C-alpha cells in the first residue's frame, strides 16, 4: 500500500537522522555539558528515537488527514 510507505520511509529517515545527530561527538559533548549525557547511551537513544519517530509519524498522519477536511 502506497500510504504505508509514505509513513514508513519518513519515519525511518527521521529515526536515522536522530541517530546520526546523537552519534556525533560534538552533540555528545554538548549533551555532557548540559548534563544529559545519558542520551548518548545506545539503549536510551533507541527508546528516545522510537518515541521521536512515533511522534513524527503521528504528526504527519494528522497533518495529512487534516488536508482533506473542510475548514470549520
Backbone bond lengths (Angstrom), bond angles and torsions (degrees), N, CA, C in turn:
res aa  C-N    CA-C-N  psi(-1)  N-CA   C-N-CA  omega(-1)  CA-C   N-CA-C  phi
1 X - - - 1.461 - - 1.529 109.01 -
2 X 1.310 116.60 130.73 1.464 121.60 -176.68 1.525 110.81 -63.73
3 X 1.339 116.70 -38.22 1.464 120.53 -178.20 1.526 111.12 -59.87
4 X 1.342 116.83 -40.94 1.466 119.94 179.98 1.524 110.72 -62.45
5 X 1.325 117.56 -41.50 1.461 119.79 -179.55 1.516 111.69 -68.36
6 X 1.331 116.88 -28.42 1.468 120.15 176.39 1.517 111.14 -68.35
7 X 1.312 117.53 -20.38 1.465 121.53 176.60 1.523 110.43 -94.32
8 X 1.333 116.98 -44.94 1.466 121.70 -173.67 1.531 111.34 -64.52
9 X 1.322 117.37 -47.41 1.467 120.07 -175.22 1.532 112.21 -65.74
10 X 1.358 120.14 -50.00 1.476 117.52 176.46 1.523 112.71 -61.84
11 X 1.338 116.94 -35.62 1.462 120.06 178.02 1.517 111.15 -62.45
12 X 1.331 116.32 -44.74 1.455 121.06 179.89 1.524 110.82 -65.54
13 X 1.328 117.00 -41.19 1.467 120.51 178.92 1.526 111.24 -65.11
14 X 1.340 116.70 -37.81 1.467 120.43 176.48 1.517 110.01 -61.95
15 X 1.333 115.97 -43.00 1.459 121.73 -179.91 1.530 110.72 -63.00
16 X 1.334 116.59 -44.92 1.468 120.48 179.15 1.528 111.20 -64.39
17 X 1.333 117.02 -39.82 1.461 120.88 178.42 1.521 110.37 -62.33
18 X 1.335 116.66 -44.91 1.459 120.91 178.55 1.527 110.41 -60.24
19 X 1.350 116.84 -45.77 1.460 120.35 -179.80 1.519 110.79 -64.05
20 X 1.332 116.60 -41.09 1.460 120.42 179.23 1.519 112.01 -61.91
21 X 1.332 116.62 -41.64 1.464 120.08 179.98 1.521 111.56 -66.60
22 X 1.336 117.15 -41.60 1.459 118.98 -177.99 1.526 111.77 -76.48
23 X 1.328 117.43 -16.81 1.466 120.66 177.71 1.526 110.78 -77.77
24 X 1.321 116.98 -22.63 1.459 122.26 -178.03 1.528 110.67 -62.32
25 X 1.327 116.16 136.89 1.463 119.80 -178.66 1.528 111.02 -67.81
26 X 1.335 117.08 -33.56 1.465 120.24 178.27 1.525 110.35 -63.57
27 X 1.342 116.48 -45.29 1.464 120.37 178.86 1.525 109.97 -64.22
28 X 1.340 117.30 -40.88 1.467 120.59 178.17 1.526 110.41 -60.76
29 X 1.328 116.69 -42.03 1.465 121.69 178.89 1.530 110.60 -62.01
30 X 1.340 116.01 -44.76 1.468 120.33 179.46 1.527 110.24 -63.47
31 X 1.335 116.86 -42.43 1.470 120.32 179.04 1.523 110.62 -60.98
32 X 1.342 116.69 -40.07 1.467 120.39 178.04 1.530 110.51 -63.78
33 X 1.340 116.67 -42.67 1.464 121.04 -178.90 1.528 111.90 -64.70
34 X 1.340 115.95 -38.19 1.469 120.15 -179.53 1.531 110.11 -72.84
35 X 1.330 115.46 -24.83 1.463 118.91 -179.74 1.514 113.40 102.67
36 X 1.334 116.13 12.45 1.469 119.17 176.81 1.528 109.45 -120.13
37 X 1.321 115.24 45.97 1.454 120.89 -179.43 1.513 113.61 -64.81
38 X 1.349 116.89 -18.36 1.463 119.62 179.12 1.532 111.29 -64.58
39 X 1.345 117.80 -15.71 1.465 119.52 175.60 1.527 110.95 -67.52
40 X 1.332 117.35 -14.22 1.454 120.55 175.85 1.515 112.58 -78.68
41 X 1.337 116.53 -14.13 1.459 121.24 178.18 1.527 109.39 -65.59
42 X 1.349 116.97 135.23 1.466 120.98 -174.63 1.527 112.73 -61.64
43 X 1.327 117.67 -42.07 1.466 120.19 -178.84 1.525 110.42 -66.26
44 X 1.338 116.44 -44.32 1.468 120.57 179.10 1.524 109.76 -62.95
45 X 1.343 116.52 -41.30 1.472 120.26 178.63 1.513 111.20 -62.05
46 X 1.332 116.65 -40.10 1.462 120.10 -179.87 1.519 110.66 -63.63
47 X 1.324 116.89 -48.77 1.467 120.81 -179.28 1.527 110.09 -63.30
48 X 1.327 116.60 -47.98 1.458 120.90 -178.90 1.528 110.55 -64.16
49 X 1.329 116.34 -40.23 1.465 120.86 178.68 1.512 112.24 -62.78
50 X 1.336 116.78 -39.61 1.462 120.12 177.69 1.526 110.71 -66.20
51 X 1.331 116.80 -37.76 1.469 120.46 177.64 1.531 109.85 -64.76
52 X 1.337 116.58 -46.69 1.468 121.08 179.13 1.526 110.28 -60.55
53 X 1.345 116.53 -44.29 1.457 121.01 179.91 1.519 111.19 -64.04
54 X 1.334 116.37 -44.26 1.467 120.25 178.47 1.513 111.42 -60.31
55 X 1.326 116.18 -42.04 1.460 120.08 179.16 1.527 110.40 -65.07
56 X 1.336 117.24 -42.16 1.465 120.84 -179.39 1.526 110.74 -63.13
57 X 1.331 116.63 -42.64 1.464 120.70 179.01 1.529 110.12 -65.26
58 X 1.330 116.76 -42.63 1.464 121.19 178.84 1.532 110.59 -61.67
59 X 1.339 116.37 -46.18 1.466 120.64 -179.90 1.526 110.42 -63.28
60 X 1.334 116.58 -39.78 1.462 120.56 -179.79 1.523 110.56 -65.42
61 X 1.323 118.14 -43.23 1.464 120.18 -179.64 1.522 110.71 -67.22
62 X 1.326 117.27 -37.21 1.472 120.33 176.51 1.531 109.79 -63.62
63 X 1.321 115.81 -42.85 1.463 120.48 179.60 1.529 110.48 -63.37
64 X 1.335 116.52 -46.05 1.463 120.93 -179.17 1.522 110.96 -62.98
65 X 1.338 117.08 -40.99 1.465 119.28 -178.25 1.526 110.92 -71.60
66 X 1.336 117.53 -26.79 1.466 119.75 -179.63 1.526 111.63 -77.06
67 X 1.334 117.26 -17.71 1.461 119.63 -178.34 1.526 111.53 -66.16
68 X 1.335 116.56 -35.50 1.456 120.15 -176.88 1.516 113.94 -86.44
69 X 1.313 117.30 -5.44 1.470 120.44 -176.72 1.524 110.29 -84.71
70 X 1.332 116.59 139.36 1.473 118.46 174.45 1.525 110.55 -68.67
71 X 1.305 115.96 147.49 1.470 120.04 179.98 1.523 109.48 -73.08
72 X 1.330 116.14 134.30 1.469 119.20 -178.49 1.523 110.50 -100.23
